[in-house]
Amino acid sequence: MSDIYKKKIKIGDAVTIKFSVKHSDEDTPDIDDMTVEELEAYREELEEKIAQLDAIEPADEESDKYDDWADQHEDLEDLLDEVEDRLDELQE
């Protein structure tokens, strides 16, 4: 399963910012097989994805789009927690 969230922000007449965030279950590596360095890099990648997702948070909290966004955000945060827990295990 793959999710893509797109956002276009218009700033005045001269500037338009477009970006998208993509997440796919197939892209999720097995963190148990990763080294500390790989986990740290993956943690940074997840933090970036969460920040990008934060930037495109839908305004209407009652919409289906917001529900989808919130589910995606929660999935990324859960994965980040798993990575941080695994790092703690390896660094003990």
C-alpha positions in Angstrom: 0.0 0.0 0.0 1.3 3.4 -0.9 0.1 6.9 0.2 0.9 10.2 -1.5 0.0 13.5 0.0 0.4 16.6 -2.2 0.2 20.3 -1.2 0.5 23.5 -3.2 1.0 26.7 -1.3 0.7 30.1 -3.0 2.5 33.0 -1.6 1.4 36.2 -3.2 1.4 36.4 -7.0 5.0 35.4 -7.6 5.7 32.3 -5.5 4.1 28.9 -5.5 5.5 26.0 -3.5 4.5 22.4 -4.5 5.6 19.3 -2.7 4.5 15.8 -1.9 5.1 13.1 0.7 5.0 9.5 -0.2 5.0 6.5 2.1 4.7 2.9 1.2 4.5 -0.2 3.4 6.8 -1.9 0.9 9.4 0.8 1.6 9.6 -0.2 5.3 12.9 -1.9 6.1 13.4 -4.6 8.7 14.9 -2.5 11.6 16.1 -5.7 13.4 18.6 -6.2 10.6 19.9 -2.6 10.6 23.2 -1.4 12.2 23.2 1.6 14.6 24.4 3.9 11.7 21.6 2.6 9.4 19.1 3.1 12.2 20.3 6.7 12.8 20.0 7.5 9.1 16.6 6.0 9.0 15.5 7.9 12.1 16.5 11.1 10.3 14.6 10.1 7.2 11.5 9.4 9.2 11.8 12.8 11.1 12.0 14.5 7.7 8.9 12.7 6.4 7.0 13.7 9.6 8.1 17.3 9.2 7.0 17.3 5.5 3.7 15.8 6.5 3.3 18.4 9.2 3.7 21.1 6.6 0.7 19.8 4.6 -1.7 19.1 7.5 -5.2 19.6 6.1 -7.1 22.5 7.8 -10.4 20.7 8.1 -10.0 18.3 11.0 -13.4 16.8 10.2 -12.6 15.8 6.6 -11.6 12.4 5.2 -8.4 14.0 3.9 -7.5 14.9 7.5 -8.3 11.4 8.7 -6.0 9.9 6.0 -3.3 12.5 6.9 -3.6 11.6 10.6 -3.4 7.9 10.0 -0.2 8.4 7.9 1.3 10.7 10.6 0.6 8.2 13.3 2.1 5.3 11.3 5.3 7.3 10.8 5.5 8.3 14.5 5.0 4.6 15.5 7.7 3.6 13.1 10.0 6.3 14.5 9.3 5.0 18.0 10.3 1.5 17.0 13.5 2.8 15.5 14.3 4.7 18.6 13.5 1.7 20.8 15.8 -0.5 18.7 18.6 2.1 18.9 18.2 2.1 22.7 18.5 -1.7 22.7 21.7 -1.7 20.6 23.3 1.1 22.6 22.8 -0.5 26.0 
